[in-house]
Amino acid sequence: MDKKFIYQRIWNKKIKRNAVVSGGLWLTFSILILFSWLNAWQSWFNGIFLSDVSAIGQAPFWWGPIILFFEGICLVILINNIKPAFSLIIPFALLAGYFGAWRISLKFGLALDLFSPFFFGMSVYLVNIIYNFLAFDAERKKVRRAFEFYLAPEYIEQVADDPDKLKLGGEEKELTIFFSDIRSFSSLAEKMPPGELVLLLNEYFTAMTDIIMQSGGVVDKYIGDAIMAFWGAPLENKNHAQSAVGASLAMAKKLIELNREWQKKHLPEIKIGMGLNTSPVVVGNIGSQRRFNYTVMGDGVNLASRLEGLTKYYGAGLIVSENTRQKTETDFCFRLLDQVAVKGKQEPIKIFEVLGERKELVNFEKIIKLSEQALSFYFAQKWTEAKQLFEVLSKIDKNEFFAKMFMKRCLEFSKTPPGDDWNGVWQMKDK
């Protein structure tokens, strides 16, 4: 077993605090023993069970403090490493154990002090249980305050029940990160009175946030009209990628409903782009000692933001990285959009559009097949064949930008070929 794990189990912060309190109890009981203030209780008890008390010897006075010292250490470690419900056995086990030891000692003509260790043990038990309850309750309140605006209530309770899931500072963990952004928000803001715009945004944010929280996601922050969220922390979720993709599709459907309602109120239509990336990132309470935020950081976060930005260029509502696609391909339908090097990066990545759930595959099979065939000709620099297939695709694809963009590329490359060393990667110059 890991030495660090063992050390944390027997000498963590909670045990240290309880050990200090128990040390005070040990000092108190040692003084009582030294001054024989508990002897009357022991003598009374001996008189009940023994006919000739004078025939029994007494243990040396210094045995008491030594026994209590080791008893206190064992009790603090034991009480703080088992569930409170199971710790109820301890008082009864103490009583039975001490009585058994007392009976055995009588066979050797010696009466061990029974009351001092028993009362000491009960005091340590009660103090530890009460202290842990008060400290745990305070910790639960702290967790609730920290996450009430980020997590759904049922998930907050799970985190509050196990505060150790929240690691101060940061830890590296694989998560799925989400970014969304309202298209042409600046022009939208110019056309609407500020009051109406705020009401519209609040309604939009509320609907999207509810879906994220209900799927177990954490709303990291709102950045103007953008939303940043992630799945997989602070609670463990092995299917965080599936949860993220499912929630993103649900948000897209919800936005259709909202636009219908807004149309009745003569409010403008909102269109959004969403990006998802599954990657190891640093997650935790990050910030200053006075003010911090539970957030994520790392290159994987930046890539998720870049993928959201690509939705404008490719006309897709939801673009995901290859990592996200690999983890969710049995649950959802995807099509390859391109191989790109996002701004600020040299290494190319494959990007995919999420078309819908896997059970809807029959609705997307033709589009997926045509896209794959057209892209294979495109990457092979067969511009004429690729252009012809993209023309066919443009007539049946709801994504108006994708096929037309590649038709334009094919036309340009047919006039000015990229060269034999071309690897098919499109270098993005904008975010």
N, C-alpha and C positions, 0 to 999 in steps of 0.2 A: 504494500500500500504506500502511496506517496507520503513522504515525510512531512511535506508542507501541509497536506490535507489533514494528517494526524495532529499536527501542531495547531491548526486552525480550529479543530474540534475540541481540543483540551485547553486552549488558551486564547480564545477570541475575545473581542471587546465586551461581549455580554458577560462572559465568565469572569473577566477581570473586574468588572464593576460589582458583580455579586460577591466575588472573593473579598473585596474591600469591606463590604457590608458585613459579610460573615466573619471577617477578621475582628471587627468590633464586637460581635457576639462572643467570639472565642475569648477575647480579653475579659469581657464581663463575666462569663461563666468561670474562667480561671480564677478570678478574684473571689467569686462566691465559694469555689472549692477550697481555696487556700484559707479562707476565713471560716470554713465549715458551716456556711449558712444553709447548705442543702442537706446536712447530716441528719437533721430532724426528720425529713421526709424518708430518707433511706432507713433510719432506725425504725420508724413506724411501719414501713413495708416489711422489714426483716421480722418484726414482731408478729406480723400476721401469719407468715409462712413457717417461722421457726419457733420451736418450743424452748430452746436454750440459746438465746442470742449471745450470751457471754462466751460460749464455746467457739464462736466463729471469729476469726481474725479479720482485720480490716486491711484493705490494700493500701500501700504507701500513698500519701497525698499527692505526690508528683506524677502518679500514673494518670490522674484525671486530665490535666492540661495536655499531656502528650496524646492520649487517646482522642480527646476532642479536636486536636490539631489535625490529625490524619482523617478523622471522621468528617471534619468540615471540608477538607480538600475533596474527598471522594464524593460527598453529597453535592457540592457545587458543580463538579464535572458531570455527575450523573443527572441531576435535575435539569441542567441546561442542555442536555443532549438527547432527551427523550420528550415525547409529546406530553403536554400537560395532563391529558386524560390518563395516561399510563403512570404519571408521577403520583397519582393518588394512592398507589400501592405502597409507596415509600413509608408513610407513617405506620402502617400496619406491619410492614416488614421490619421496621425499626423496633417496634414493640416486641414482636416475636423473637427477633434476633437478640435483643438485650436481655430478655427474660430467659432465653435459652442459655446465654453466656453466664448469667447469674446463677442458674441452677447447676451448671457444670462446675462453676468455681466453688460451690458449696461442698462438692465431693472432695476437694482438696483443702477443706477447712478454711476457705477464704471467701469473704462476701465482697464481690465487686460492687462498685458504685453504679447503681442502675439509673437513678433519677437524673444525674448530671448529663450523661451522654444522651439520654432519651429526650429530656427537655431542650437540650442544646440542638439535637437533630431536628426536633419539631420546629424550633425557632428558625433555624437555617432554612428549612423547607418552606415555612410560611413567608419569611422575608423574601426569598428568591421568587416564589410564585407571585406574590403581590407586586414586587418590583418589576418582574418580567411582564406582568399584565399591564401595568401602568406605562412602561416603556414601549411595549408593543402597540398599545392603543395610541400613544403619541406618534409612533412611527406610521401607523395606518392613516391618521389624520394628515400627516405630512405628505404621504404619498397621494392621498385623495386631492389635496390642494394642488400638488404639482401636476397631476394628470387630468383634472376635471375638464379641461378644455381641449385635451388631446385624444383621450380614449373614451369609448362607450362605457357607461356605468358598470355593466357586468364585467368588463375587462379590468376596470379600476379595482374592483373588489378582489379579483384574482391576484393582481399585483400587490395590493394591500395585505393580502393573506401571506404573501411571501416577499417581504421587502428586499431580501437578498438578491432578487432578480434585477434590482436597480443597483448597478455598480457605479459608485462615484468615480468621476473621471471618465475615461473611455475604454472600450474593449473592441477588438476586431471581431466582426461577425458578418456572415453572409446575409444580406437583406435584399429586398426588392424596393427600389426607390422610384417614386412617381413625381412627375411634374405635369402641370396643365396650365394652359394660358388661353385667354380669350382673344380671338382673332380681331384685328383692327380695333382694338379697344380705344385708342386715342381718338379716332374719328367718331366712334360711338359716344365718347365722353363729350365731344364738341357739340353733338346734336341734341343732347339731353340736358335738362336742368339738373343741377347738382343733387337736389333732393330726390328726384326720381331715379337718378343714377345709383345713389346709395341704396335705395329701397330695392332696386333691381339686383344689385350686387349681393345684398344681404340674403335675398331669396335664393339666388343662385348658389352662394357659398353654403347656406344652410342645407340645401338639398344634396350638394356634392359631399359635404362634410359628414352628413348622416350616413351616406353609403360607405364612405371610407371607414368610419368608426364601427358600423355594424359588421363589417367584414374583418374586423380585428386590426385595422390599420391605425397608424398614429398620424394625426395632422401636425406636421412639423411647424409650418408657418404659412401665412398669406403674404405674398410679395406683390403688392399692388393688386392686379387682377389675376395673378397666378396662385396656384396651390402647390405646395410641396408636402409630400407624405411618404410614409414607408411602412413596410410590413415585415414582421419577423422579430421585433423587439418592442417593448421589454419582455413580452411573453414569447415563449418558444412556439414557433409555428413552422413545422417542416414543409408545409405547403404554402409558404408565403408568396411564392411566384404565382401559383394558381389563384390565391385570394386576391392578389393585386390585379391580375388580368381580368378576373371576373368582376371585380369592383369597377374597373375602368369601363368595361362594356355596359355595366349597369348605369354608370354615370352618363354615358352617351345616350342610352335609352331615356333616362330621366330628363335629359336636356331637351329631347324631342317633345316630351310632355309639357315642359315649362314653356317652350317656344309657342306651342299651341295656345296655352293660357295667355301668354303675353300678346299674342297676335289679336286675341279678342279684346285686349285692353289697349290696342294700338301702340304697343311697345315694340321696339326693334328686336330682331332675331339675333340670338347669340350663337356663335360657332366657336368651338374650342379645338385645340390640339393637345394630345397627351403622349407622354413618353415614359417608358418603363425600362429599367435596367436592373438585373440581378447580379450582385457583385459583393465581394468582401469590402466592408467599409468600417470606419470607427464610429461607434455609437455610444452615447452616454451623456452625462451632465457636463456640458462644456460651456465655459464662460469664465467670469471672474468669481472671486469668493463672495462678493455681495450680490451678484446677479448672474444666473446661469440658465441654460435652456437644455432640455433633453432633445438632442439633435443628432444628425449624422454628418460625417465629413469624409472626404476621400475622392479619389479619381472616379470611382463608380458613380458618385453623386453628380459630378460634372458631366459625365457621359449621359446620364438620364436627362439632364437639362438640355444637352445638345440634341438628343433624340426628339424631345418635344419641339425644339426649334425646326427640325427637319420636316415636321408634319406640314408646315406651310409650303415647303418646296415640292414635296411629293404628293400633296393633296390628300394625305391619309389622316384619319381621325386619331388613330393610335398606332404608334411605332414602338417596337421593342427590340432589344439587343438579341444577339444569337444565344447568349446565356439564358435569357428569359424564355426564348422559344424552346430551347432544348428541355427545359424543366416543365414545360406546359404543353408540349406538342400532342400529347394524348388527350388533352381536354379542349383544345381550341384549334381553329383553322388559321393558317398563316400563308402568306406568299412573300417570296423574296422581292424586295424593292430595288436593292442596289448594293454595291460595295463602295463604301465611302471612307474618306479620311476627314473626320470632323475638324472644325477649326481648332488650331492649337495642338493637333495630334498628327503624327506621321503614320502610325500603324493603322492600316485599313480595317474596317469592321463590316460585317454583313448586317443589314437592317431589314426588318420584317414588318409587314402590316398585319394587324389582327383583323380578320374578316368576321369572325363570329365563333360560336361554340362548335365543338366537334360534331354534335348531333345534327348540325345544320350543314354538314359537309356537302350534301347533295346540291345545295344551292350555290356552292362556290367552286365545285370541281372544274367546271369549264374555264372559269376565270383563272384559277390556279394553274391549270395545264397550259393555257395560252400564254400566260405570263412567263412560265418556266421556259417554254419553247422560244418565245421572243427574246428573252434575256440570254439564252444559250447562243443564239445567232449573234446577238449584240456583243457578247464577250468574245466571240470568235471572229469579230470584225466583219461579219457578213451583213453589211448595212442594208442592202436591198431586201433580203429575206426578213431581217428583223423588222424593218419599217412596215412591211406588208402585214406581218402578224400583229404589230402594235395598232395598225389601222383597224383590223378586225376586232381587236380587244377594245378599242375606244368606243365601239358601237354597243357593247354589252356591259361595260364596266361603269359602275356608279361613280368611281373615282375619275373625275374628268381630267385631272392634271397628269396622272401617271403615264398613260399611253401617249398623250400628246407631247409630253416633255421628252420622251424617248424618241418619238418620231422626229422631233426637232434635232435631237442629238445625232440620230442616224443620218439625217440630211447634211448636217454640218461635217460629220466625220467622213461622209462619202466624198465631200469636196476637199477636205483637209484631213487625211488619215492621221491617226495619232502615232503611228510607227509600230515596228515589230516588237519593240520592248514594252509596249503598253500592257499593263496588268489588269485593265478593266476598272481600276479604282477612280472614283470621281472625287476630286479634291474640293471640299466645301470652303468657300471664302468667307461666308457669313455664319453667324451663330444659328 
